[in-house]
Amino acid sequence: MSNSLMEKWAAGNEVLGSWLSIPDPHAAEVVSRVDFDYVCVDMQHGIADYQAAAAMIQAINVGRSGTPICRVPWNEPGIIGRMLDAGARAIIVPMVNSVAEAVRAVEATKYPPLGQRSYGPTIIGARARNEGEDYYPTANETNACIPMIETRDAVENLDGILSVEGVDAIYVGPADLSLSFGYGPNYSDDNQEYKEVLEHIVECCKSAGKVAGIHSTVALANNRRDKGFMMQTISGDIAALAKGSFQDLKNARAGEAGDGSTKIY
């Protein structure tokens, strides 16, 4: 089965995504129709358990816009395999700090001989058959393994992590990375050392021919793009709900029309 996210990477195109923390498939489907390149279900800091996350992945596939991906709670093969079986096309793995941990993430994401993933795709396998395709033959090439780079150790070991066969991209967790360098959980790179760390990460990725991704914001998107990050999460359900509701209330109290829309949907 094809993976439009990985196809865009291969073509050298930037991808922009959204982040889902609320365990609701209806919200997931709505977001998936906005035309993001990917939509990520967050099982680490989000509220979704396995059943909710699997339903959300299904809803994103119904939307048929953004590629469904998942950040799992930890570098653990059980949940990685289950989310791939449920239809996630990329797995973001938190706190990968060494080559050995990167190998573990790949082993959980890829089938033998590259990895050790157990065969038994459920939802995604049935979907492939319904579309006249076979999931298994191309699964290793079309399901992405994306370790998170979030600590000093990870940065120091980055060249080795990127050299692991089966690592398709990396994803910077900017808050934890900033904390690791002693600057607090800030997304910005006002600190010169932190700015240089982000630039170093991108250069390592370019040298290895791998995609550099990062958790971002609309305000930071141009900055991150200029640095060379080709994958940015620039929106999320909780933030969008809060910002949209706040702006609607502010406009209504001020007697302003906002965007001028009279339609709810």
C-alpha positions as CSV (number, residue, x, y, z in Angstrom):
1,M,0.0,0.0,0.0
2,S,1.2,3.5,-0.8
3,N,1.9,6.0,1.9
4,S,1.4,9.6,0.7
5,L,3.5,11.0,3.5
6,M,6.6,9.0,2.6
7,E,6.0,9.8,-1.1
8,K,6.1,13.5,-0.3
9,W,9.3,13.0,1.6
10,A,10.8,11.1,-1.3
11,A,9.9,14.0,-3.6
12,G,11.6,16.5,-1.2
13,N,8.3,18.2,-0.3
14,E,7.6,19.8,3.1
15,V,4.8,18.1,5.1
16,L,2.6,19.9,7.7
17,G,0.5,18.1,10.2
18,S,-2.0,18.2,13.1
19,W,-1.9,16.6,16.5
20,L,-4.8,14.8,18.2
21,S,-4.9,14.6,22.0
22,I,-8.7,14.3,22.5
23,P,-9.9,10.7,22.2
24,D,-12.7,11.3,19.7
25,P,-13.1,9.7,16.2
26,H,-15.5,12.4,15.1
27,A,-13.0,15.2,15.8
28,A,-10.3,13.0,14.1
29,E,-12.4,12.8,10.9
30,V,-13.1,16.5,10.9
31,V,-9.4,17.3,11.2
32,S,-8.4,14.7,8.6
33,R,-10.5,16.5,6.0
34,V,-8.7,19.8,6.4
35,D,-5.9,18.7,4.0
36,F,-3.1,18.3,6.4
37,D,-0.3,16.0,5.1
38,Y,-0.6,13.9,8.2
39,V,-2.7,13.6,11.4
40,C,-1.1,12.2,14.5
41,V,-2.9,10.4,17.3
42,D,-0.9,11.1,20.5
43,M,-0.9,8.2,22.9
44,Q,1.9,9.5,25.0
45,H,0.6,12.8,26.4
46,G,-2.8,12.6,24.8
47,I,-5.8,11.0,26.5
48,A,-6.5,8.2,24.0
49,D,-6.2,4.5,25.1
50,Y,-5.8,1.8,22.5
51,Q,-9.5,1.4,21.6
52,A,-10.0,5.1,21.2
53,A,-6.7,5.5,19.2
54,A,-7.7,2.7,16.8
55,A,-11.1,4.3,16.2
56,M,-9.4,7.6,15.5
57,I,-7.0,6.0,13.0
58,Q,-10.1,4.6,11.2
59,A,-11.7,8.0,11.2
60,I,-8.6,9.6,9.7
61,N,-8.6,7.0,7.0
62,V,-12.3,7.8,6.3
63,G,-11.3,11.5,5.8
64,R,-8.7,10.3,3.2
65,S,-6.7,13.5,3.4
66,G,-3.9,13.4,6.1
67,T,-1.9,10.2,6.5
68,P,-2.7,8.6,9.9
69,I,0.3,8.4,12.2
70,C,0.7,7.7,15.9
71,R,3.0,8.7,18.7
72,V,3.1,5.7,21.0
73,P,3.5,6.0,24.8
74,W,7.0,4.5,24.7
75,N,9.5,2.4,22.8
76,E,7.6,-0.8,23.4
77,P,6.9,-3.4,20.6
78,G,3.4,-4.4,21.8
79,I,1.8,-1.0,21.4
80,I,3.8,-0.2,18.3
81,G,2.6,-3.4,16.6
82,R,-1.0,-2.8,17.6
83,M,-1.1,0.7,16.2
84,L,0.4,-0.4,12.9
85,D,-2.1,-3.3,12.7
86,A,-4.9,-0.7,13.4
87,G,-3.8,1.4,10.4
88,A,-1.1,3.9,11.5
89,R,1.3,4.5,8.6
90,A,4.1,5.9,10.8
91,I,5.1,5.5,14.4
92,I,6.7,8.3,16.4
93,V,8.7,6.8,19.2
94,P,9.5,8.9,22.2
95,M,12.9,9.3,23.9
96,V,15.1,7.4,21.6
97,N,18.6,8.3,23.0
98,S,20.9,5.7,21.6
99,V,21.6,3.4,18.6
100,A,20.4,0.4,20.6
101,E,17.1,2.2,21.3
102,A,16.7,3.2,17.6
103,V,17.3,-0.5,16.6
104,R,14.6,-1.5,19.1
105,A,12.2,1.0,17.5
106,V,12.9,-0.3,14.0
107,E,12.5,-3.9,15.1
108,A,9.1,-3.2,16.4
109,T,8.0,-1.3,13.3
110,K,9.4,-3.5,10.5
111,Y,8.7,-7.1,9.6
112,P,11.6,-9.6,9.3
113,P,14.3,-9.7,8.1
114,L,14.7,-6.0,8.9
115,G,12.7,-6.1,12.1
116,Q,10.8,-8.4,14.4
117,R,7.2,-7.1,14.0
118,S,4.7,-9.9,14.4
119,Y,2.5,-10.5,11.4
120,G,-1.3,-10.0,11.9
121,P,-2.6,-6.7,10.5
122,T,-6.2,-6.4,11.3
123,I,-7.9,-3.1,10.1
124,I,-5.1,-2.1,7.7
125,G,-4.9,-5.6,6.2
126,A,-8.6,-5.7,5.6
127,R,-8.6,-2.3,4.0
128,A,-5.7,-3.2,1.7
129,R,-7.6,-6.4,0.5
130,N,-10.8,-4.3,-0.1
131,E,-8.7,-2.0,-2.3
132,G,-7.3,-5.0,-4.2
133,E,-3.8,-4.7,-2.6
134,D,-1.6,-6.8,-0.4
135,Y,-0.3,-5.1,2.8
136,Y,2.7,-7.2,3.6
137,P,5.0,-7.0,0.5
138,T,5.5,-3.2,0.8
139,A,4.9,-2.7,4.5
140,N,8.5,-2.2,5.5
141,E,8.9,0.5,2.8
142,T,5.6,2.2,3.4
143,N,5.4,2.3,7.3
144,A,7.7,4.9,8.7
145,C,9.8,4.5,11.9
146,I,10.4,8.0,13.4
147,P,12.5,8.2,16.6
148,M,12.1,11.3,18.7
149,I,15.2,13.3,19.5
150,E,14.6,14.9,22.9
151,T,17.8,14.9,24.9
152,R,21.5,15.8,24.9
153,D,22.3,12.1,24.7
154,A,20.1,11.7,21.6
155,V,21.8,14.7,19.9
156,E,25.3,13.3,20.8
157,N,24.2,9.9,19.3
158,L,22.3,11.4,16.4
159,D,24.6,10.3,13.6
160,G,24.5,6.7,14.8
161,I,20.7,6.8,15.2
162,L,20.3,8.1,11.7
163,S,22.5,5.3,10.3
164,V,20.2,2.6,11.6
165,E,18.6,0.9,8.7
166,G,14.8,1.4,8.9
167,V,14.9,4.8,10.5
168,D,13.0,6.9,8.0
169,A,12.9,10.3,9.8
170,I,13.5,11.8,13.2
171,Y,11.1,14.1,15.1
172,V,12.3,16.7,17.6
173,G,10.4,17.2,20.8
174,P,11.5,20.8,21.4
175,A,10.2,21.1,24.9
176,D,12.0,18.1,26.3
177,L,15.1,19.0,24.2
178,S,15.1,22.5,25.7
179,L,14.7,21.1,29.2
180,S,17.6,18.7,28.6
181,F,19.8,21.6,27.8
182,G,18.6,23.5,30.9
183,Y,16.5,26.2,29.2
184,G,13.0,25.2,30.4
185,P,10.2,23.9,28.2
186,N,10.3,26.6,25.5
187,Y,9.7,26.0,21.8
188,S,11.6,29.1,20.6
189,D,15.3,29.2,20.0
190,D,16.2,32.6,21.4
191,N,19.0,30.9,23.2
192,Q,22.0,30.7,20.9
193,E,23.1,27.2,22.0
194,Y,19.6,25.8,21.5
195,K,19.4,27.4,18.1
196,E,22.7,25.8,17.1
197,V,21.4,22.4,18.4
198,L,18.4,22.6,16.1
199,E,20.6,23.6,13.2
200,H,23.0,20.7,14.0
201,I,20.1,18.2,14.0
202,V,19.0,19.4,10.5
203,E,22.5,19.2,9.2
204,C,22.9,15.6,10.5
205,C,19.6,14.6,8.8
206,K,20.7,16.2,5.5
207,S,24.0,14.3,5.6
208,A,22.2,11.1,6.3
209,G,19.4,11.7,3.7
210,K,16.7,11.5,6.4
211,V,13.8,13.8,7.1
212,A,14.0,16.2,10.0
213,G,10.7,16.7,11.8
214,I,9.7,18.9,14.7
215,H,6.8,19.8,16.9
216,S,6.1,23.4,15.9
217,T,3.5,26.2,15.8
218,V,2.1,28.5,13.1
219,A,4.2,31.3,14.5
220,L,7.4,29.2,14.3
221,A,6.7,27.6,10.9
222,N,8.8,29.9,8.8
223,N,11.7,29.8,11.2
224,R,11.7,26.0,11.3
225,R,11.3,25.8,7.5
226,D,14.3,28.2,7.0
227,K,16.3,25.9,9.3
228,G,15.5,22.9,7.0
229,F,12.9,21.0,9.0
230,M,10.7,19.3,6.3
231,M,8.1,17.9,8.7
232,Q,6.2,20.2,11.1
233,T,3.2,19.7,13.3
234,I,1.7,23.2,13.3
235,S,-1.8,22.6,14.8
236,G,-3.5,20.5,17.4
237,D,-7.1,19.7,18.5
238,I,-6.9,21.2,22.0
239,A,-5.1,24.3,21.0
240,A,-7.4,24.9,18.0
241,L,-10.5,24.4,20.1
242,A,-9.2,26.8,22.8
243,K,-8.1,29.5,20.3
244,G,-11.2,29.2,18.2
245,S,-13.6,29.4,21.1
246,F,-11.7,32.3,22.7
247,Q,-11.7,34.3,19.4
248,D,-15.4,33.6,18.9
249,L,-16.3,34.8,22.4
250,K,-14.0,37.8,22.0
251,N,-15.6,38.8,18.7
252,A,-19.1,38.3,19.9
253,R,-18.6,40.4,23.0
254,A,-17.0,43.1,20.9
255,G,-19.8,43.0,18.4
256,E,-17.4,41.9,15.7
257,A,-18.2,39.5,12.8
258,G,-14.9,37.6,13.0
259,D,-14.4,35.9,9.6
260,G,-17.9,36.8,8.5
261,S,-19.1,33.2,8.3
262,T,-22.7,32.5,9.1
263,K,-22.4,28.8,8.7
264,I,-21.5,26.4,11.5
265,Y,-20.2,23.8,9.1
